[in-house]
Amino acid sequence: MDGFGNALRQRASEIGLSDAEVARRAGLDVGRYGNYVRGSREPDLATLVRISRVLQTTPNALLGVEPMGQAEHDRVLAAYNVLDDDGRLLAVRVLNAMAEHHVARDK
């Protein structure tokens, strides 16, 4: 969760808020918010959403899981569309294997 704590600090800095001010605006005790920043605790979903609103961002951005951008999506789809049926099947198998590897690695 270290990346999450860094994201909290970076975003707060970008908009000129201290940890104490983010905590106050999110309705949190400063110590509790400090646990999130240090990575010693993780917020529940409702708390994450409140913090995201205070920081004027999304939970995905704070967690580092932003979805693919439209330009990247269009490039992937264009590449996929030029493949024949065998190539498309292979592309799907490769992507599934990569996703399974990624999930297994993060466990």
C-alpha positions in Angstrom: 0.0 0.0 0.0 3.1 2.2 -0.1 2.1 3.4 -3.5 -1.3 4.4 -2.2 0.3 6.5 0.6 2.6 8.2 -1.9 -0.4 8.9 -4.2 -2.2 10.5 -1.3 0.7 12.8 -0.4 1.4 13.7 -4.0 -2.2 14.5 -4.8 -2.6 16.6 -1.7 0.6 18.5 -2.5 -0.7 19.1 -6.0 -3.8 20.8 -4.7 -2.1 22.5 -1.7 -3.6 20.5 1.1 -1.8 19.2 4.2 -2.5 15.7 5.6 -4.3 17.3 8.5 -6.6 19.3 6.1 -7.3 16.3 3.9 -8.3 14.3 7.1 -10.5 17.1 8.4 -12.3 17.6 5.0 -12.8 13.8 4.8 -14.2 13.6 8.3 -11.3 11.5 9.6 -9.1 11.6 12.6 -5.6 12.9 11.7 -4.0 9.8 13.1 -6.2 7.5 11.1 -5.5 9.3 7.9 -1.8 9.2 8.8 -2.0 5.4 8.9 -3.2 5.5 5.3 -0.4 7.8 4.2 2.2 5.6 6.0 0.8 2.5 4.5 0.1 0.8 7.8 -3.7 0.7 7.3 -6.0 0.6 4.3 -9.3 2.6 4.1 -12.6 0.9 3.5 -14.4 1.7 0.3 -16.6 4.5 1.6 -13.6 6.2 3.2 -11.6 5.8 0.0 -14.3 7.6 -1.9 -14.5 10.4 0.6 -10.7 10.9 0.5 -10.9 10.8 -3.3 -13.5 13.6 -3.4 -11.4 15.8 -1.0 -8.4 15.2 -3.3 -10.5 15.9 -6.4 -9.5 12.6 -8.0 -10.8 9.1 -8.4 -10.2 6.0 -6.2 -8.6 4.3 -9.3 -6.1 7.1 -9.7 -5.1 6.9 -6.0 -4.8 3.1 -6.3 -2.8 3.3 -9.5 -5.4 1.4 -11.6 -6.6 3.9 -14.0 -8.3 2.3 -17.0 -6.8 2.3 -20.4 -7.0 5.7 -22.2 -9.1 6.1 -25.3 -6.0 6.4 -27.6 -4.5 3.3 -26.2 -7.8 1.5 -26.5 -8.1 2.5 -30.2 -4.6 1.3 -31.0 -5.2 -2.1 -29.4 -8.5 -2.5 -31.2 -7.0 -1.5 -34.5 -4.2 -4.0 -34.1 -6.7 -6.7 -33.2 -9.0 -5.9 -36.1 -6.2 -6.5 -38.7 -5.7 -10.1 -37.5 -7.3 -13.1 -39.1 -9.3 -15.5 -36.9 -6.3 -17.6 -35.9 -4.4 -14.4 -34.9 -7.3 -13.1 -32.9 -7.5 -16.4 -31.0 -3.8 -16.3 -30.3 -4.0 -12.7 -29.1 -6.8 -13.5 -26.7 -4.8 -16.5 -25.4 -1.7 -14.4 -24.9 -3.6 -11.7 -23.1 -5.3 -14.2 -20.8 -2.0 -15.8 -20.0 -0.4 -12.4 -19.2 -3.4 -11.5 -17.0 -3.2 -14.8 -15.1 0.5 -14.3 -14.6 0.0 -10.8 -13.3 -2.7 -11.9 -10.8 -0.6 -14.8 -9.6 2.4 -12.5 -9.2 0.4 -10.0 -7.0 -0.8 -12.7 -4.6 
